[in-house]
Each structure stands twice: as structure tokens, then as C-alpha cells.
Amino acid sequence: MSELITVTLRIPKELLKEIEGKVEPRYRSEYIRQAIIDKLKQESSPKSMERQPDEIVELRSRMSAIEEALKRLSPRSLETRIPALLEIIASDEEDRQIIKYILENKSATTKELEKVVALRRRMILERIKAIEDRHKEKFGKSFLKFQRGKRNGKRQAWWLAEQ
């Protein structure tokens, strides 16, 4: 075995009691070291990492069906996209109002949104960041982009991200 180094480890008391019930304290380090080695071997074995062939075939078939269905869909109008998007990324009515306003107007300043949702600018900013985080988590891309400079007569506004 190669040179050993000391590692400090924090574990729950219950786990320590379980280990002490199985091995004497003088053999504890060796027991933990061997458990780590066994776990690493188990997780890196090809069997634990590969999927069953039937599963792969089924997943490929399902993906193909989904891709075909998406190709057949025509681009949905704004009226049908808004409710779907609101359901997915809005957490409450204020979020829905913010999203709907931005989708309908293609952009919004916090001052404009202040009139729509009756919240202070700081709260609106926090909500926009949360909406953006949920959208990125769900779809993997940005929904909004903040632009400081002037664009289409607006300064410091949130714009729909280029899709």
C-alpha cells in the first residue's frame, strides 16, 4: 500500500457507534479505509454504471417519439405560451404578473413593474432573479437579459433573452 495520510472526517454519532459495535477502536481506521476502497471499487465497476440494453432501447424510442411530436407542433402563439410558462416558472400571482408583463411587452424596467405588481423595486429584482433561476433550472437557458444602456427608448431594462 502507498504512503498513508491523515484525513479528518466528521460523521454522525450513530454511525460511529455502529462502527464501534463492529470493530475494536484500534482497528477503526483500517475498517473505514477498507470501506472506502470497497465503495470506490463498487461504484467504478462497469455493471454499476451501465444501463440494461432494454432500458436504453426504450429510452431511445421514447426520445424519438418526443422529437417527432415536437416537429409536428406548429409554433404556438403568445396566448398559449404564457399560461404554460406561468405554470412552470411562476411561484405566485406576483411572479405571474411580472412574467406576463414582460412577455407581452418584450421588456420591462423595474419602475414599470412596480406599477404592475405594487412591490418595491428591490423585491421585484429578487423575484426576477428567482424567476430566471427557475427558468434556467427547468430549460437550461436564460429567459431574461438585463441591459443597462438605452435600447428602444428604455434604460436599465429586462429584455427577453434571444432564443
C-alpha positions in Angstrom: 0.0 0.0 0.0 1.2 3.5 -0.7 2.0 6.1 1.9 -0.9 6.9 4.2 -2.0 10.4 5.0 -4.3 11.6 7.8 -7.7 12.8 6.9 -10.2 14.3 9.4 -13.7 13.0 9.0 -16.9 14.2 10.5 -19.6 11.5 10.9 -22.8 11.2 12.8 -22.6 9.8 16.4 -24.9 6.9 15.4 -22.5 5.9 12.6 -19.6 5.9 15.0 -21.5 3.8 17.5 -22.3 1.3 14.7 -18.7 1.1 13.6 -17.5 0.6 17.2 -20.1 -2.2 17.5 -18.4 -4.0 14.6 -14.7 -3.4 15.2 -12.4 -2.5 18.1 -11.3 1.1 18.3 -7.7 0.2 17.3 -8.9 -1.3 14.0 -11.4 1.5 13.2 -9.1 3.4 10.8 -8.4 0.2 8.8 -12.1 -0.6 8.7 -13.1 2.8 7.4 -10.2 2.8 4.9 -11.4 -0.6 3.6 -15.0 0.5 3.4 -13.9 3.5 1.3 -11.9 1.3 -1.0 -14.7 -1.2 -1.4 -17.2 1.6 -2.2 -14.9 3.1 -4.8 -14.4 -0.3 -6.5 -18.2 -0.9 -6.4 -19.1 2.5 -7.9 -16.5 2.3 -10.7 -17.4 -1.2 -11.8 -18.9 -1.3 -15.3 -22.0 -3.1 -14.1 -23.0 -0.3 -11.7 -22.6 2.4 -14.4 -24.2 0.7 -17.4 -27.9 0.6 -18.1 -29.7 -2.5 -19.2 -29.9 -2.8 -23.0 -33.7 -2.9 -23.0 -33.8 0.3 -20.9 -31.6 2.0 -23.5 -33.7 0.9 -26.4 -36.9 2.0 -24.6 -35.4 5.4 -23.8 -34.2 5.9 -27.4 -37.7 5.0 -28.6 -39.4 7.5 -26.3 -36.9 10.2 -27.2 -37.6 9.7 -30.9 -41.4 9.9 -30.3 -41.0 13.1 -28.4 -38.7 14.6 -31.1 -41.3 13.7 -33.8 -44.1 15.2 -31.8 -42.2 18.4 -31.3 -41.5 18.6 -35.1 -45.2 18.3 -35.8 -46.1 21.1 -33.4 -46.5 24.5 -35.0 -45.1 27.5 -33.2 -47.5 28.3 -30.5 -49.0 31.8 -30.2 -48.2 34.1 -27.3 -51.7 33.3 -25.8 -50.9 29.6 -25.5 -47.2 30.1 -24.4 -48.0 32.5 -21.5 -50.1 30.1 -19.4 -47.7 27.2 -19.9 -44.7 29.3 -18.9 -46.6 30.8 -16.0 -47.4 27.3 -14.7 -43.8 26.2 -14.9 -41.7 29.1 -13.5 -44.1 31.4 -11.5 -44.3 30.7 -7.8 -47.3 33.0 -7.1 -49.6 35.7 -8.6 -46.9 38.5 -8.5 -44.5 36.3 -10.4 -47.3 35.6 -13.0 -47.9 39.3 -13.4 -44.2 40.0 -13.9 -43.8 37.3 -16.5 -46.9 38.1 -18.3 -46.0 41.8 -18.5 -42.5 41.1 -19.8 -43.8 38.6 -22.4 -46.4 41.0 -23.6 -44.1 44.0 -23.8 -40.8 42.2 -24.7 -39.1 44.1 -21.9 -39.7 45.9 -18.6 -38.0 48.3 -16.2 -38.3 47.8 -12.5 -40.2 51.1 -12.5 -42.8 49.7 -14.9 -43.1 46.5 -12.9 -43.5 48.5 -9.7 -46.8 49.8 -11.1 -47.9 46.3 -12.2 -47.3 44.3 -9.0 -47.3 47.0 -6.3 -43.9 45.9 -4.9 -40.8 47.8 -4.2 -38.0 47.7 -6.8 -35.7 45.6 -4.5 -38.5 42.9 -4.1 -39.1 43.0 -7.9 -35.4 42.5 -8.6 -35.3 39.5 -6.2 -38.4 38.0 -7.9 -36.9 38.4 -11.3 -33.7 36.7 -10.2 -35.8 33.8 -8.7 -37.8 33.5 -11.9 -34.7 33.5 -14.0 -33.1 30.8 -11.8 -36.2 28.6 -12.1 -36.3 29.1 -15.9 -32.6 28.1 -16.2 -33.1 25.1 -13.9 -36.1 23.9 -16.0 -35.0 24.8 -19.5 -31.2 25.2 -19.2 -31.1 28.7 -20.7 -31.8 32.3 -19.8 -35.3 33.8 -20.0 -34.3 37.4 -19.4 -31.3 39.6 -20.0 -30.7 42.9 -18.2 -29.3 45.7 -20.3 -28.0 48.9 -18.6 -27.7 51.0 -21.7 -30.5 52.6 -23.7 -32.5 50.2 -26.0 -35.7 51.0 -27.8 -36.2 54.1 -25.5 -35.7 52.2 -22.3 -32.7 52.4 -19.9 -31.8 49.7 -17.4 -34.5 47.2 -18.5 -35.0 43.5 -18.5 -35.4 42.1 -22.0 -36.5 38.7 -23.3 -33.3 36.7 -24.0 -32.6 35.9 -27.6 -33.9 32.4 -28.2 
